[in-house]
Amino acid sequence: MAPRTRLLAAMHTVGRIFPRGNRAPALQPVDAEKLLRQLGSDTLPAGFAPRLLERVESGFYISQPVELART
C-alpha cells in the first residue's frame, strides 16, 4: 500500500489541477491506521489479524507492507 504523506497528497492535488493524458494509472494513498480499522474481523479469515510491517523509504519511494498474521 502507498502510505499517505503530505508530499504525496500535495502532488495528487497539483496533478488534479493540471491533468495530463500521458500519466501512469492513479495511485491512491492510504492512511495505514484507517486501513487496519476498516479491515474488520468479518472480512478476514478466522484466526488472522492485519498488522503493519516496517515502512520502506528510499528517496521518493515509500511503501508500507501489511501482513495477515495468525493470532
RAPEGI-V479795 format. One record per residue. N is the residue number from 1. SS is DSSP state (2 for helix, 1 for strand, 0 for the rest). D_LAST is the distance of its C-alpha to the last C-alpha in Angstrom with 1 decimal. Layout:
BEGIN
n->{N	N}
ss->{SS	SS}
d_last->{D_LAST	D_LAST}
END
This chain:
BEGIN
n->{1	2	3	4	5	6	7	8	9	10	11	12	13	14	15	16	17	18	19	20	21	22	23	24	25	26	27	28	29	30	31	32	33	34	35	36	37	38	39	40	41	42	43	44	45	46	47	48	49	50	51	52	53	54	55	56	57	58	59	60	61	62	63	64	65	66	67	68	69	70	71}
ss->{0	0	1	0	0	2	2	2	2	2	2	2	2	2	2	2	2	0	0	0	0	0	0	0	0	0	0	0	0	1	0	2	2	2	2	2	2	2	0	0	2	2	2	0	0	0	0	1	1	1	1	1	1	1	1	1	1	1	0	0	1	1	1	1	1	1	1	1	1	1	0}
d_last->{22.0	25.0	24.4	27.2	29.7	33.2	35.0	33.2	33.8	37.4	37.9	36.6	39.0	41.9	41.1	41.4	44.7	46.1	44.6	45.7	45.5	44.7	41.2	37.9	35.5	34.1	30.8	28.9	27.4	24.2	23.0	19.5	18.4	20.1	18.3	14.8	16.2	17.8	14.7	14.0	11.6	14.8	15.1	11.8	10.9	9.1	5.5	5.4	6.3	9.4	10.5	14.1	15.4	18.9	21.7	24.5	28.0	31.2	34.3	33.9	30.8	27.5	24.2	20.6	18.0	14.8	11.8	9.2	6.3	3.8	0.0}
END
